Amino acid sequence: MNLYIETSWGSVNKYGEELCGDKVEILKKDGDTFIVLADGLGSGVKANILASLTSKIAITMLSEGASVQDVIETMASTLPVCKERQIAYSTFSFIHIKDNGETHLVEFDNPDTVILRDGKALPLPREEYVVNGKKIRETHITLKPNDFCITFSDGVVHAGVGKLLNLGWEHKNVVEYIEKSYRKESTAFYLQNLLLQACKSLYMDAPGDDTTVAICKIRTPDIAYVMVGPPLSSDDDERIVNELINFNGTKIVCGGTTSQIVSRISRRELQIMLNYISPDVPPIGRIEGIDLVTEGVITLGKCYDILKRYESGSIGRDNMLNSKKDGASQLAQMLINKCTGAKFVIGRAINPAHQNPDLPISLNLKLRLVSDIAECLKRLGKTVEIEFY
């Protein structure tokens, strides 16, 4: 079974620095996922250059099958030398995950990567050896669906040092926090953002070091087929509805006219559900075999608002996403928590309902909303495809 690797990363710069001394590179190639988190010596411009070169060298060479020794030797001969310390120094963590879950982990001086399974950190069988005087830790493990692979720079374990915590957060406490925060339905972005926000709090919003978190979640692929609006030509109605019905994944229909087309061609009754009334979002519908049926533009707009709030990490985002049952909230829940990607099938026909001068909704508004939602989902690590009819 081919797995989907959902990725997310974020950084907080050292207080007063414009550039981050940590760098994350992510490469997806032939079904494999490669991630490098590099931490340059010091902070600011020099650290940023060191981390950028290290991450680019490591991900390029290791993804092409080069040995760890070759990578270390190349970095030693390539990286500029710090005039103050007379060393070219950048730590890194490298993760290679195949689409069957086989994982290769290489770590050099970064905090230990955490593998979370069922809410508990797994003990990893690390092999240690020395290359050019540098101690390397290497691990081979097979990950399963809903496992998390969490790597971070030492800014995380130093969070709070000299302020709220005498010795900083320490690795064991970071692991304990991650375990307590775990939820099976959590996304890679959710956990990454939660960990980064905790670090900012411990630093009292004045980080003493560049702080970076990169997280993968292993997921069973589930693409959402989202049909939005009727096709420009009615001749395409039957073909697109049949494609929707036979799609192997989550099926979503947005739009009153669109849902009527689906109901008519599939010969399945369309029911309007009035058991949950929202003053802001029109009621959802129900068609047998379709996971979610909603109104169109208004629901898409509210869904985008929820996605933006979730992405920003704002207070109350989880309640906003998970507690409500209106169409926009359910659509956002499916796109964020359930699905690994989305295929938006956009009909370009002008909806007769939108010709009402009191309801000036244009086709361009619908297209822009779908485009904005798609870009937001991409930033959350989802795959997105858009087709027009």
Backbone torsions as a table, in degrees:
resi	resn	phi	psi	omega
1	MET	NA	127.2	176.6
2	ASN	-77.8	128.9	-179.4
3	LEU	-99.2	159.0	175.2
4	TYR	-107.3	131.8	-179.4
5	ILE	-103.5	107.1	178.9
6	GLU	-87.0	127.5	-175.5
7	THR	-121.2	151.8	175.2
8	SER	-158.9	142.2	176.2
9	TRP	-148.4	158.5	178.3
10	GLY	-157.4	156.6	-178.2
11	SER	-135.3	153.0	170.1
12	VAL	-124.7	124.3	-178.9
13	ASN	-72.0	151.9	171.0
14	LYS	-57.5	141.2	-176.0
15	TYR	-55.3	126.7	178.4
16	GLY	91.2	-6.2	-179.0
17	GLU	-101.4	137.4	178.2
18	GLU	-85.1	-27.0	-179.6
19	LEU	-110.8	146.3	179.4
20	CYS	-91.1	136.4	179.0
21	GLY	-84.7	1.5	174.0
22	ASP	-107.8	153.6	179.5
23	LYS	-145.5	134.9	177.3
24	VAL	-116.7	131.5	173.2
25	GLU	-119.8	132.9	178.1
26	ILE	-126.0	130.2	-179.8
27	LEU	-132.6	127.8	173.6
28	LYS	-109.9	124.1	-172.1
29	LYS	-146.0	119.8	176.6
30	ASP	52.7	39.5	178.7
31	GLY	86.2	-9.6	178.6
32	ASP	-95.7	151.3	177.9
33	THR	-118.7	127.4	178.9
34	PHE	-118.1	133.2	179.1
35	ILE	-134.4	133.8	172.9
36	VAL	-127.1	130.2	171.2
37	LEU	-115.3	114.6	-179.5
38	ALA	-111.8	142.7	-179.0
39	ASP	-124.3	107.1	-178.0
40	GLY	-76.0	153.6	-179.6
41	LEU	-63.5	129.7	177.9
42	GLY	78.7	-140.4	-179.1
43	SER	-151.3	173.7	177.0
44	GLY	79.1	-149.8	-172.0
45	VAL	-63.0	-47.4	-177.5
46	LYS	-61.5	-45.4	179.9
47	ALA	-63.4	-38.9	179.6
48	ASN	-63.5	-41.4	178.6
49	ILE	-64.9	-46.1	-179.9
50	LEU	-60.8	-46.6	-178.2
51	ALA	-66.6	-40.0	-179.4
52	SER	-64.1	-45.7	179.0
53	LEU	-64.3	-44.2	-178.8
54	THR	-61.3	-48.0	-176.9
55	SER	-64.7	-40.0	-179.0
56	LYS	-69.3	-43.6	178.3
57	ILE	-62.4	-48.7	-175.1
58	ALA	-63.4	-47.6	-175.5
59	ILE	-71.0	-33.3	179.3
60	THR	-68.6	-48.0	-176.2
61	MET	-72.5	-46.6	-176.0
62	LEU	-68.3	-34.2	178.0
63	SER	-69.9	-20.5	176.7
64	GLU	-92.5	3.6	175.1
65	GLY	93.1	11.0	178.3
66	ALA	-67.7	154.4	179.2
67	SER	-77.6	159.3	178.1
68	VAL	-61.4	-38.6	179.7
69	GLN	-61.1	-42.0	178.4
70	ASP	-63.1	-39.1	-179.9
71	VAL	-65.1	-46.2	-179.6
72	ILE	-62.6	-43.4	180.0
73	GLU	-64.3	-39.8	178.9
74	THR	-64.8	-42.7	179.3
75	MET	-65.3	-40.1	-179.2
76	ALA	-62.6	-35.1	-178.4
77	SER	-88.9	-10.3	-174.8
78	THR	-106.6	-42.0	-173.4
79	LEU	-66.2	139.1	175.7
80	PRO	-66.1	151.1	-177.6
81	VAL	-93.5	133.5	177.8
82	CYS	-69.1	123.7	-177.5
83	LYS	-65.9	-32.6	-177.6
84	GLU	-74.0	-43.4	-174.5
85	ARG	-104.5	-8.6	179.7
86	GLN	58.6	36.3	176.1
87	ILE	-139.0	147.5	171.3
88	ALA	-101.7	109.2	-165.0
89	TYR	-137.1	122.8	171.5
90	SER	-152.0	123.8	177.2
91	THR	-81.2	162.2	177.9
92	PHE	-157.8	156.8	169.7
93	SER	-124.4	133.3	-179.7
94	PHE	-121.5	131.0	179.9
95	ILE	-126.3	128.5	175.6
96	HIS	-124.1	114.9	-179.0
97	ILE	-118.2	121.1	175.7
98	LYS	-81.5	163.9	-176.9
99	ASP	-74.7	-0.2	171.6
100	ASN	-101.8	5.2	177.4
101	GLY	96.2	-12.3	178.3
102	GLU	-62.3	128.1	-171.8
103	THR	-128.0	134.0	176.6
104	HIS	-117.4	123.6	-176.1
105	LEU	-121.7	126.3	177.0
106	VAL	-123.5	128.0	-177.7
107	GLU	-129.5	134.7	175.4
108	PHE	-129.8	100.4	172.5
109	ASP	67.6	1.7	172.5
110	ASN	-83.6	160.0	173.8
111	PRO	-56.2	149.6	-177.8
112	ASP	-57.3	132.2	173.9
113	THR	-67.1	145.4	-178.0
114	VAL	-111.0	128.9	171.9
115	ILE	-106.3	119.9	-176.9
116	LEU	-106.4	124.0	177.7
117	ARG	-130.8	122.6	-177.7
118	ASP	54.0	35.0	175.6
119	GLY	83.9	4.6	-179.6
120	LYS	-125.8	140.3	178.6
121	ALA	-73.1	131.2	179.5
122	LEU	-84.4	139.3	169.8
123	PRO	-70.1	127.6	-175.1
124	LEU	-101.5	137.2	179.6
125	PRO	-79.9	79.3	-176.1
126	ARG	-82.2	132.4	173.1
127	GLU	-101.9	127.8	-178.1
128	GLU	-109.4	138.0	175.4
129	TYR	-154.5	169.2	-174.8
130	VAL	-113.6	130.6	175.6
131	VAL	-126.0	116.7	-179.5
132	ASN	53.9	39.4	178.7
133	GLY	79.9	4.6	-179.1
134	LYS	-110.6	129.6	-178.3
135	LYS	-81.2	121.4	-178.2
136	ILE	-110.4	138.7	174.5
137	ARG	-113.8	130.8	-175.6
138	GLU	-130.1	139.1	-176.3
139	THR	-137.9	140.0	171.2
140	HIS	-121.8	127.0	-178.3
141	ILE	-152.4	152.9	176.2
142	THR	-105.4	120.7	-179.3
143	LEU	-90.5	154.7	-177.5
144	LYS	-119.1	164.1	176.8
145	PRO	-54.1	137.1	-179.2
146	ASN	78.8	2.2	170.3
147	ASP	-72.1	148.6	173.1
148	PHE	-115.4	139.4	173.1
149	CYS	-115.2	116.3	-169.3
150	ILE	-122.6	118.5	177.3
151	THR	-126.0	151.2	-175.7
152	PHE	-155.8	160.0	178.2
153	SER	-83.5	172.1	-176.1
154	ASP	-73.1	-6.8	172.7
155	GLY	-62.9	-24.9	177.6
156	VAL	-71.9	-48.9	-177.3
157	VAL	-73.3	-17.5	177.1
158	HIS	-92.8	-1.8	-176.2
159	ALA	-56.3	129.5	177.1
160	GLY	87.7	-3.4	-176.6
161	VAL	-62.6	132.4	179.9
162	GLY	75.7	-0.6	179.5
163	LYS	-122.3	-92.4	-179.7
164	LEU	-81.9	-24.8	-177.2
165	LEU	-130.8	130.3	-177.0
166	ASN	-63.2	-41.8	-175.3
167	LEU	-107.5	13.2	-176.1
168	GLY	82.5	-175.1	-174.6
169	TRP	-73.4	-34.4	-178.8
170	GLU	68.9	145.5	-172.0
171	HIS	-61.0	-43.0	-176.7
172	LYS	-63.7	-33.6	178.8
173	ASN	-74.8	-33.1	175.0
174	VAL	-62.4	-45.6	179.5
175	VAL	-61.4	-43.0	179.2
176	GLU	-61.7	-40.2	179.0
177	TYR	-65.0	-42.6	179.3
178	ILE	-62.3	-43.5	-179.7
179	GLU	-62.5	-41.5	-179.6
180	LYS	-69.9	-27.5	-177.7
181	SER	-85.4	-10.8	-173.4
182	TYR	-64.4	135.1	166.6
183	ARG	-137.5	139.9	-176.4
184	LYS	-56.1	-36.4	-176.8
185	GLU	-84.2	-2.7	-179.6
186	SER	-60.1	143.6	175.5
187	THR	-92.6	166.5	175.8
188	ALA	-60.6	-40.2	179.9
189	PHE	-63.7	-43.5	-178.2
190	TYR	-58.1	-48.8	-176.7
191	LEU	-69.9	-38.0	177.9
192	GLN	-62.9	-46.2	-178.6
193	ASN	-66.3	-38.4	179.5
194	LEU	-62.8	-44.0	-178.8
195	LEU	-67.0	-40.7	-179.0
196	LEU	-68.1	-39.6	178.7
197	GLN	-65.7	-35.5	177.2
198	ALA	-63.6	-40.4	178.2
199	CYS	-63.3	-43.7	179.2
200	LYS	-60.5	-38.2	178.7
201	SER	-66.0	-43.4	179.9
202	LEU	-65.9	-32.4	176.4
203	TYR	-80.7	-2.8	-177.6
204	MET	56.3	41.4	177.5
205	ASP	61.6	20.8	174.7
206	ALA	-136.8	72.1	-174.0
207	PRO	-56.0	133.9	178.0
208	GLY	-88.0	-1.1	180.0
209	ASP	-157.1	153.9	172.2
210	ASP	-61.3	135.9	-173.4
211	THR	-130.4	122.6	-175.2
212	THR	-135.9	140.3	177.1
213	VAL	-129.5	132.6	174.2
214	ALA	-128.9	130.8	-173.8
215	ILE	-134.2	139.2	170.7
216	CYS	-115.6	143.4	169.5
217	LYS	-121.4	130.3	179.2
218	ILE	-86.1	124.1	-174.3
219	ARG	-134.0	150.5	170.2
220	THR	-77.9	127.2	-175.7
221	PRO	-57.8	135.7	175.6
222	ASP	-149.3	99.3	-179.3
223	ILE	-92.0	137.8	177.1
224	ALA	-93.5	127.6	171.7
225	TYR	-93.2	111.9	-175.6
226	VAL	-113.1	109.0	179.1
227	MET	-93.2	119.2	-175.6
228	VAL	-124.4	109.4	175.4
229	GLY	83.7	152.1	-180.0
230	PRO	-74.6	147.1	178.3
231	PRO	-60.9	154.5	179.5
232	LEU	-59.4	-41.1	177.1
233	SER	-107.2	129.3	179.2
234	SER	-65.6	-15.4	177.1
235	ASP	-65.1	-21.1	-178.9
236	ASP	-89.3	-7.7	-174.5
237	ASP	-54.7	-54.1	-173.7
238	GLU	-63.8	-41.8	-178.8
239	ARG	-62.9	-43.6	-177.4
240	ILE	-71.6	-39.7	177.9
241	VAL	-63.7	-41.4	177.4
242	ASN	-63.7	-37.3	177.1
243	GLU	-63.4	-41.2	177.3
244	LEU	-62.7	-50.2	-176.0
245	ILE	-60.9	-38.1	-175.4
246	ASN	-91.4	2.3	-177.5
247	PHE	-68.6	136.6	179.7
248	ASN	-92.3	84.5	-178.6
249	GLY	167.6	-162.5	-179.9
250	THR	-78.7	134.0	-176.1
251	LYS	-113.1	124.7	-177.3
252	ILE	-132.1	136.2	177.6
253	VAL	-123.0	127.5	179.8
254	CYS	-119.9	120.0	177.2
255	GLY	125.0	136.4	-179.2
256	GLY	-66.0	-48.9	178.7
257	THR	-63.9	-39.8	-180.0
258	THR	-61.3	-45.0	-179.0
259	SER	-66.3	-33.4	176.7
260	GLN	-66.5	-37.7	176.7
261	ILE	-63.6	-45.2	179.3
262	VAL	-62.1	-43.1	179.8
263	SER	-63.1	-44.2	-177.1
264	ARG	-65.4	-47.2	-175.0
265	ILE	-74.2	-36.3	-179.9
266	SER	-82.0	-11.7	-177.7
267	ARG	58.8	39.9	177.2
268	ARG	-121.2	135.8	-173.6
269	GLU	-65.8	138.4	172.7
270	LEU	-97.4	120.4	178.8
271	GLN	-112.9	138.5	175.3
272	ILE	-94.8	124.0	-176.0
273	MET	-92.2	117.6	-178.8
274	LEU	-110.9	17.9	-179.0
275	ASN	-80.7	-11.5	175.7
276	TYR	-135.9	112.3	-175.8
277	ILE	-106.9	128.4	176.1
278	SER	-119.8	136.2	179.2
279	PRO	-70.5	-17.2	-174.1
280	ASP	-106.1	-23.5	-173.3
281	VAL	-124.7	130.9	177.5
282	PRO	-60.1	155.5	-177.9
283	PRO	-65.9	157.1	177.1
284	ILE	-86.4	168.1	175.2
285	GLY	-118.1	-178.5	177.7
286	ARG	-143.2	128.4	172.7
287	ILE	-131.4	129.6	-179.0
288	GLU	-53.9	130.2	177.9
289	GLY	89.4	-8.9	177.6
290	ILE	-105.1	129.7	-174.9
291	ASP	-71.2	-34.7	-179.1
292	LEU	-152.1	132.5	176.3
293	VAL	-124.2	121.7	-177.4
294	THR	-131.6	168.8	167.6
295	GLU	-67.5	172.1	-172.3
296	GLY	-91.3	-98.2	-165.7
297	VAL	-62.8	-44.3	-178.7
298	ILE	-62.5	-44.6	179.9
299	THR	-64.5	-41.7	178.3
300	LEU	-62.5	-40.2	178.6
301	GLY	-63.4	-44.7	178.4
302	LYS	-66.7	-36.7	177.4
303	CYS	-61.8	-43.2	178.9
304	TYR	-62.1	-39.7	177.1
305	ASP	-59.1	-42.1	179.5
306	ILE	-65.9	-43.3	179.2
307	LEU	-61.2	-42.6	179.1
308	LYS	-62.6	-42.2	-179.0
309	ARG	-67.5	-38.7	177.4
310	TYR	-63.4	-44.5	-177.9
311	GLU	-65.5	-35.2	-178.0
312	SER	-74.3	-14.1	-179.3
313	GLY	73.2	22.6	-175.4
314	SER	-70.0	157.3	-178.9
315	ILE	-62.6	136.6	178.1
316	GLY	85.7	4.7	-176.0
317	ARG	-64.3	-34.2	-176.9
318	ASP	-70.9	-41.6	176.8
319	ASN	-64.5	-40.6	-179.7
320	MET	-63.0	-36.4	-177.2
321	LEU	-78.7	-43.5	-167.1
322	ASN	-103.5	-19.7	-172.0
323	SER	-88.6	-25.2	-175.5
324	LYS	-91.8	155.6	-175.8
325	LYS	-120.7	12.1	177.8
326	ASP	-71.7	170.3	-174.8
327	GLY	-61.2	-39.9	-179.1
328	ALA	-66.4	-42.2	179.7
329	SER	-66.7	-41.7	178.5
330	GLN	-64.9	-38.6	178.1
331	LEU	-63.8	-44.9	178.9
332	ALA	-64.1	-41.1	178.2
333	GLN	-58.4	-46.1	-178.9
334	MET	-63.9	-45.3	-176.7
335	LEU	-67.8	-32.7	-177.5
336	ILE	-89.9	-54.2	-170.6
337	ASN	-88.1	-34.2	-171.5
338	LYS	-94.6	-41.0	-169.0
339	CYS	-100.6	148.4	176.7
340	THR	-94.5	-8.4	179.4
341	GLY	-174.1	179.4	-177.9
342	ALA	-147.7	143.5	171.7
343	LYS	-116.0	109.5	179.7
344	PHE	-92.0	122.2	176.7
345	VAL	-107.9	108.4	-169.0
346	ILE	-105.4	119.4	174.5
347	GLY	-83.4	138.1	-176.1
348	ARG	-101.7	8.0	177.6
349	ALA	-68.7	145.5	176.9
350	ILE	-78.7	123.3	-179.8
351	ASN	-73.5	123.9	-179.5
352	PRO	-56.0	-31.0	-178.9
353	ALA	-64.6	-25.3	-176.7
354	HIS	-85.2	0.1	177.4
355	GLN	-82.5	-7.5	176.9
356	ASN	-64.8	120.9	-178.1
357	PRO	-62.1	-19.8	177.5
358	ASP	-82.4	-5.6	-179.2
359	LEU	-132.1	74.2	-172.1
360	PRO	-77.2	68.8	178.7
361	ILE	-102.1	122.4	-177.2
362	SER	-100.6	162.5	174.7
363	LEU	-61.6	-35.8	-179.8
364	ASN	-61.5	-34.6	178.2
365	LEU	-63.5	-44.2	179.2
366	LYS	-61.8	-44.7	-179.3
367	LEU	-64.9	-39.9	-179.8
368	ARG	-66.6	-39.5	178.3
369	LEU	-61.8	-45.6	179.1
370	VAL	-62.8	-40.7	178.5
371	SER	-63.1	-42.1	178.8
372	ASP	-65.0	-42.4	177.5
373	ILE	-62.5	-42.1	179.9
374	ALA	-61.6	-44.0	-179.9
375	GLU	-65.4	-37.8	177.9
376	CYS	-64.3	-43.0	179.5
377	LEU	-64.5	-37.9	177.2
378	LYS	-61.3	-41.9	179.0
379	ARG	-66.1	-23.0	177.1
380	LEU	-89.4	8.6	174.9
381	GLY	89.0	14.7	-179.3
382	LYS	-93.4	155.0	171.1
383	THR	-89.9	138.5	-175.5
384	VAL	-135.6	138.1	176.8
385	GLU	-134.4	139.5	179.6
386	ILE	-127.4	129.9	176.6
387	GLU	-125.5	145.3	-179.8
388	PHE	-116.4	142.8	179.0
389	TYR	-137.5	NA	NA
